[in-house]
Each structure stands twice: as C-alpha cells, then as structure tokens.
Amino acid sequence: MANPDATVLDRLFRVLEARQGVDAAQSYTAKLLQSGRERVAQKLGEEALEAALAAAVGRRADVVAESADLLYHLLVLWIASGVGPAEVWAELERRQGASGLTEKAARPGS
C-alpha cells in the first residue's frame, strides 16, 4: 500500500455502511449494528480504554492496533447514530485554527 492516508476512513465508512442489513452470521459489522447503538457505544468505550492503556504502558504496536479498532468502532457508532463522516470533517474544519481552550469554554456546560 503506497502512502496510506485518512481517506481510508471514508472508504471504510462506505464499506461498513453497506453492511447494514446484511446477515449478522456473515458480518461482524452487521451483527454489531443489529445489537443496537448502546452496544456499539459500549464497544467503542472498550476500544478507547484498550488504546489508552496500551499507550500508558508504552506498547507502541498495540497503540497502532487498538487505534485501528477504535476508529473502526467509531465509524460503526456514526452509522448507528445516523452521522456521516462529512459532518465530523466539517466540525473539525470549523475548529481548525481556534484555540482548543477557547472552543471548549464556549461549549454548553463547560
């Protein structure tokens, strides 16, 4: 694979989106989506914790693998929540160049 980049996320999202409604016995993604948004959110949390723990103890290869798992589960959560990548990319673009501290302080409840 030559020069992989973030476009892989858009391609993967389209593949995962196509797995909706597929036989759950044939697709982990379909099975996960059919288990409901709460279960998908739980899996995302588990993967986030695994990535964080790998980083905390300095297991670089595990950080890479767990990050891939985390991104996969995040994309599945977007699908389960009716969110598309373009919405998230637009939000990141909107925040670009703004102070993270200022942006966070402007959020409701901060």
N, C-alpha and C positions, 0 to 999 in steps of 0.2 A: 504494500500500500504506500503510495507516494504522497508525502505531505498531508497527512490527515489533518482536518480542521473541524471547527464547530458545525459545519454544515451536516456532519454526520448526525447531529441531533434532529435536524429537520427531516432527514431521510428516515431515521429510526422512528420518529413520531408517526410518519405516514404508514410505515410497516405495522406498528403497534395499533394504530387506528383501524387498519384493515382487519385486525384480528378480532375486533368486536363481533360478537355473534357467531364466531367460529366454535366448533365443538370443543368444549373445555378439556376433553380427553386428548385432544390433539395439540393444544396450545396452552402453555403456562400463562401467557398474557390473557387469553380468553378466560381461563379459569380465575385468574386474579380479578379481572374486571367483573366477572359474574359473582364474585364473592362480596362485592359492594365497596363503596367509597371508603367506609370506615376501615375495612380490612386493608385496602390499598394504602390508606394513610398510616396504618399501623406498620405495614411492611416498610414504608418509606422511613419512618422513625427508627426502625430496627437497623436499616442500612446506614442511616446517618450516624447512629451510635457506633456501629462497627467501623465506619470510616474514621470517626473521631478517635476511637480507641487505638486503631492502628497507627494513626498519626502521633498520638500521645506517647506511644512506646517506640516510635521511630522505625516502624516496619514499612519502608517505602513501597515495596512491591505490593503489599496488602493495601496501602493507601490507594494505589492505582486501581487495583481490582475492586475494592469496596467503593471507590468513587464511580466506577462504571456501573456497579449495581445501584448506587444511589441515583445516578442520572436516569437509568432505566426506570426505576420505580417512580421517580418524579414525573417522567413523561406519562407513565400509566396513570398517575394521580391526576395529571392535567386532563387526560381523556375522560377519566371517571368524573371529573368536575366540570367538564364542558369548556375547558380553557385550551386555547391554541397557542402554539409557540410564538406566533406573531404578536400576540398580546403581551407576552412576557418580554420579548425583544424590544417592543415599543416602550415598555416601562423602564427597562434598563437604559435605553437610549434617552428617555426623558430625564433620568437621574444622572446621566453622564455629565461630568464637569461640575456637578453640585457637591458641596461638602456633605459627606455622609452624616456628620453630626447635625448639620442644619436640616437635612432631609428627615432624619429620624425624629428630631424635635418637632417637626411640622406634622407628624402623624398623630391622629386622634389617640388619646390615651397615653401619650408619651410624657 
